[in-house]
Amino acid sequence: MPQHEKLNYVEFPSRDLVATKAFFSQVFGWQFEDYGPEYSAFGEEGLSGGFFLSDQCSTTATGAALLVFYSNDIHATLAKVEQGGGCIVKPLFDFPGGCRFHFTEPSGNEFAVWSESR
């Protein structure tokens, strides 16, 4: 059950719903439910959400919020992102408390992955 006044759902634009769904299914094991030809939802992925058909994309360069995945093995996740067709836009770097990299999925939306150590 959703918690009162807690984040519950996030929506992203997608230039190509088929490619976006294929990427997240292959790399992160997500499952989708389509609601017509212009919207597809995902759930139980830490935060539920969906992708809507749009020519826009969500990047930090345009002021968008950055959603960050956690990984127990950042090198394996980085390899899966690349193999799945993601583009690394900020290579692996260290920060106090861990390391992370940023990537875009096939529709151009930017995400990041972090871990406590390399």
Secondary structure, 3 states (H helix, E strand, C coil): CCCCCCCCEEEEEECCHHHHHHHHHHHHCCCEEECCCCEEEECCCCCEEEEEECCCCCCHHHCCCCEEEECCCHHHHHHHHHHCCCEEEEEEEEECCEEEEEEECCCCCEEEEEECCC
